[in-house]
Amino acid sequence: MDRLKIVVCDDEIVQQKLMKALLEKYLLENEMQAELKFYPSGQSCLQDSREILDADIFLLDIFMPELNGIDIARELKDLGTNGKIIFITGGNDYITEAFEIHAFSYIQKPVEYEKFAKVMNAVVHCLERARYIDIIADREKRRVYLADILYVETLGRRLVIYTKDEELETYLSVKNFMDEYGGNEFLQISRYAAVSKSRIQRIVGRSLYLMNGKELLVSEKYLPTTKKLHIEYIHTKKVANV
């Protein structure tokens, strides 16, 4: 996915260094990039709230003097952050409060890489599904989550976005859509159309069938790549579910 923004708040320097090492190892192994911000206290974290409200992930130590991780999380939520909150703690004292805040996860110390990576995999997957595109459709601003898109196609000068429930028209080309939002989730099947990989049921000849039965035509030029990437996607999903 796109570059992540991750905030770490922990009053212990040793723990900050550990989290930095764990994050750098995870990012390197998964070929991901991220902007990392570290804070030694809840006060310093909240003082910088304007700069971090758009963070994707907050790793907060619960046990800190004055403002603990729960306090910080509540304040960040009140300020409007949509970032995923993961608590790091040495005990179970605040587990009820953590769930009340709708924290994404709760990791107990000592934090070992295996369980840290498992939580990171889950939160990254969640963030990928929550990615969205803001468009102007019928003169109104609309937010469309990429996970809801079945396929897109160009009709004239407009891009039609097909979801399960509606069709939305906006001014955007398929190329621009793929460059900006396609990532690893969509397949371009012609100059004028792209399909969500997760919505493909099968490909027979040049006919591509979606899970809802809709048939789309794959252009001759894109057919070899479409079949290859579809097979790779299926294989990846099977391996992930083993």
C-alpha positions as CSV (number, residue, x, y, z in Angstrom):
1,M,0.0,0.0,0.0
2,D,1.0,3.7,0.0
3,R,3.5,5.1,2.4
4,L,2.3,4.7,6.0
5,K,2.5,7.2,8.8
6,I,3.1,5.6,12.2
7,V,3.2,7.3,15.6
8,V,4.9,5.7,18.6
9,C,4.4,7.1,22.1
10,D,6.4,5.5,24.9
11,D,8.2,7.2,27.9
12,E,11.0,4.6,28.0
13,I,13.9,5.1,25.6
14,V,14.7,1.4,25.6
15,Q,11.1,0.6,24.4
16,Q,11.3,3.4,21.8
17,K,14.4,1.9,20.4
18,L,12.8,-1.6,20.4
19,M,9.7,-0.4,18.6
20,K,11.9,1.4,16.0
21,A,13.9,-1.8,15.4
22,L,10.7,-3.9,15.1
23,L,9.1,-1.4,12.7
24,E,12.2,-1.1,10.5
25,K,12.5,-4.9,10.3
26,Y,8.9,-5.3,9.4
27,L,9.0,-2.5,6.7
28,L,12.1,-3.9,5.2
29,E,10.8,-7.5,5.0
30,N,7.5,-6.3,3.5
31,E,9.1,-3.7,1.1
32,M,7.0,-0.9,2.6
33,Q,7.8,2.7,3.4
34,A,6.6,4.7,6.4
35,E,7.1,8.0,8.1
36,L,7.9,7.2,11.8
37,K,7.2,9.7,14.6
38,F,8.3,9.0,18.2
39,Y,7.1,10.8,21.4
40,P,8.4,10.3,25.0
41,S,5.1,11.4,26.7
42,G,1.4,11.9,26.2
43,Q,1.8,15.6,26.5
44,S,4.4,15.9,23.7
45,C,2.2,13.6,21.5
46,L,-0.9,15.7,21.9
47,Q,0.9,19.0,21.6
48,D,1.8,17.8,18.1
49,S,-1.8,16.6,17.4
50,R,-2.3,18.7,14.3
51,E,0.7,16.9,12.7
52,I,-0.3,13.4,13.6
53,L,-4.1,13.2,13.3
54,D,-3.7,11.8,9.8
55,A,-1.5,9.0,11.0
56,D,-2.5,5.5,9.9
57,I,-1.3,3.7,13.0
58,F,-0.7,4.7,16.7
59,L,1.4,2.4,18.9
60,L,0.8,3.7,22.4
61,D,2.3,2.5,25.6
62,I,-0.5,2.3,28.2
63,F,1.5,2.8,31.4
64,M,3.0,6.3,31.3
65,P,2.9,9.1,34.0
66,E,0.3,11.8,33.9
67,L,-1.2,11.0,30.5
68,N,-1.4,7.2,29.9
69,G,-2.0,5.5,26.6
70,I,-5.8,5.3,27.2
71,D,-6.0,9.1,27.8
72,I,-4.0,9.8,24.7
73,A,-6.2,7.5,22.6
74,R,-9.4,9.1,23.9
75,E,-8.1,12.6,23.1
76,L,-7.0,11.5,19.6
77,K,-10.4,10.0,19.0
78,D,-12.1,13.2,20.2
79,L,-9.9,15.2,17.9
80,G,-11.1,13.1,14.9
81,T,-8.3,10.7,14.1
82,N,-9.2,7.6,12.0
83,G,-5.9,6.0,12.7
84,K,-5.7,2.5,14.1
85,I,-4.7,2.3,17.7
86,I,-2.6,-0.5,19.0
87,F,-1.8,-0.5,22.8
88,I,1.5,-1.8,24.1
89,T,1.4,-2.9,27.7
90,G,2.9,-5.0,30.4
91,G,-0.4,-6.0,32.0
92,N,-4.2,-6.4,31.6
93,D,-5.3,-3.5,33.8
94,Y,-6.8,-1.4,31.0
95,I,-8.1,-4.1,28.6
96,T,-11.7,-3.1,29.1
97,E,-11.0,0.6,28.4
98,A,-9.0,-0.4,25.3
99,F,-12.0,-2.2,23.9
100,E,-14.3,0.6,24.8
101,I,-12.1,2.9,22.7
102,H,-12.3,0.4,19.8
103,A,-8.6,-0.1,19.8
104,F,-7.4,-2.3,16.9
105,S,-5.2,-4.5,19.0
106,Y,-3.5,-5.0,22.3
107,I,0.1,-6.3,22.5
108,Q,1.6,-7.4,25.8
109,K,5.3,-6.9,26.7
110,P,7.8,-8.3,26.0
111,V,7.0,-7.6,22.4
112,E,8.4,-10.3,20.2
113,Y,8.8,-9.8,16.5
114,E,6.6,-12.7,15.5
115,K,3.5,-11.4,17.3
116,F,4.3,-7.8,16.4
117,A,4.5,-8.8,12.7
118,K,1.2,-10.7,13.0
119,V,-0.6,-7.6,14.4
120,M,1.0,-5.4,11.7
121,N,-0.1,-7.7,8.9
122,A,-3.6,-7.5,10.2
123,V,-3.7,-3.7,10.6
124,V,-2.1,-3.2,7.2
125,H,-4.7,-5.5,5.6
126,C,-7.4,-3.5,7.4
127,L,-6.0,-0.2,6.1
128,E,-5.8,-1.5,2.6
129,R,-9.5,-2.4,2.7
130,A,-10.4,1.0,4.0
131,R,-8.7,2.9,1.3
132,Y,-11.0,5.2,-0.6
133,I,-11.3,7.6,-3.5
134,D,-12.9,11.0,-3.2
135,I,-14.8,12.0,-6.4
136,I,-17.3,14.6,-7.7
137,A,-20.4,12.8,-9.0
138,D,-23.5,14.6,-9.9
139,R,-21.9,17.8,-8.6
140,E,-21.5,16.3,-5.2
141,K,-18.4,15.1,-3.3
142,R,-18.6,11.4,-2.8
143,R,-16.3,9.0,-1.0
144,V,-16.0,5.5,-2.5
145,Y,-14.1,2.7,-0.7
146,L,-11.9,0.8,-3.1
147,A,-13.0,-2.5,-1.5
148,D,-16.6,-1.8,-2.7
149,I,-15.6,-1.3,-6.4
150,L,-16.4,-4.1,-8.8
151,Y,-14.9,-2.5,-11.9
152,V,-14.4,0.8,-13.6
153,E,-14.7,1.8,-17.3
154,T,-14.3,4.9,-19.4
155,L,-17.4,6.0,-21.3
156,G,-16.6,9.1,-23.4
157,R,-14.7,11.5,-21.2
158,R,-16.1,10.1,-18.0
159,L,-15.1,7.2,-15.7
160,V,-18.0,5.0,-14.5
161,I,-17.3,3.4,-11.2
162,Y,-19.5,0.3,-10.6
163,T,-20.1,-0.9,-7.0
164,K,-22.5,-3.5,-5.8
165,D,-25.2,-0.9,-5.1
166,E,-24.6,2.0,-7.6
167,E,-22.9,3.4,-10.6
168,L,-21.1,6.7,-10.3
169,E,-19.7,8.9,-13.0
170,T,-16.7,11.2,-12.6
171,Y,-14.0,12.9,-14.7
172,L,-11.0,10.5,-14.5
173,S,-9.3,8.2,-16.9
174,V,-8.6,4.5,-16.3
175,K,-4.9,5.2,-16.5
176,N,-5.1,7.9,-13.8
177,F,-7.2,5.6,-11.6
178,M,-4.7,2.8,-11.9
179,D,-1.7,5.1,-11.3
180,E,-3.3,6.6,-8.3
181,Y,-5.4,3.8,-6.7
182,G,-4.9,0.6,-8.6
183,G,-2.0,-0.7,-6.6
184,N,-2.2,-4.5,-6.3
185,E,-5.9,-4.6,-6.1
186,F,-7.0,-3.9,-9.6
187,L,-6.3,-5.4,-13.1
188,Q,-6.5,-3.3,-16.2
189,I,-8.2,-5.5,-18.8
190,S,-8.3,-3.0,-21.7
191,R,-7.5,0.6,-22.4
192,Y,-10.9,1.5,-21.1
193,A,-11.5,-0.8,-18.1
194,A,-10.1,-2.1,-14.9
195,V,-11.4,-4.8,-12.5
196,S,-11.0,-5.6,-8.9
197,K,-8.9,-8.8,-8.6
198,S,-11.1,-10.0,-5.7
199,R,-14.3,-9.8,-7.8
200,I,-13.1,-12.0,-10.6
201,Q,-14.8,-15.4,-10.7
202,R,-13.1,-16.9,-13.8
203,I,-11.6,-16.0,-17.2
204,V,-12.7,-18.1,-20.2
205,G,-11.1,-17.1,-23.5
206,R,-11.4,-13.3,-23.6
207,S,-14.5,-13.3,-21.4
208,L,-13.9,-12.3,-17.8
209,Y,-16.8,-13.1,-15.3
210,L,-17.3,-11.3,-12.1
211,M,-18.7,-12.9,-8.9
212,N,-22.1,-11.3,-9.7
213,G,-22.2,-13.0,-13.1
214,K,-21.3,-9.8,-15.1
215,E,-19.3,-10.6,-18.2
216,L,-16.5,-8.2,-19.4
217,L,-14.3,-8.5,-22.5
218,V,-10.6,-8.5,-22.1
219,S,-8.8,-6.9,-25.0
220,E,-6.3,-9.1,-26.9
221,K,-3.4,-6.8,-25.9
222,Y,-4.1,-7.2,-22.1
223,L,-5.2,-10.9,-22.2
224,P,-1.8,-12.6,-21.4
225,T,-1.1,-10.2,-18.5
226,T,-4.6,-10.4,-17.1
227,K,-4.6,-14.2,-17.0
228,K,-1.1,-14.3,-15.5
229,L,-1.9,-11.8,-12.7
230,H,-5.2,-13.5,-12.0
231,I,-3.6,-16.8,-11.5
232,E,-0.9,-15.2,-9.3
233,Y,-3.6,-13.6,-7.2
234,I,-5.5,-16.8,-6.7
235,H,-2.3,-18.6,-5.7
236,T,-1.4,-15.8,-3.3
237,K,-4.8,-16.0,-1.6
238,K,-4.6,-19.8,-1.3
239,V,-1.2,-19.6,0.3
240,A,-2.4,-16.9,2.7
241,N,-5.3,-19.1,3.8
242,V,-3.1,-22.2,4.5
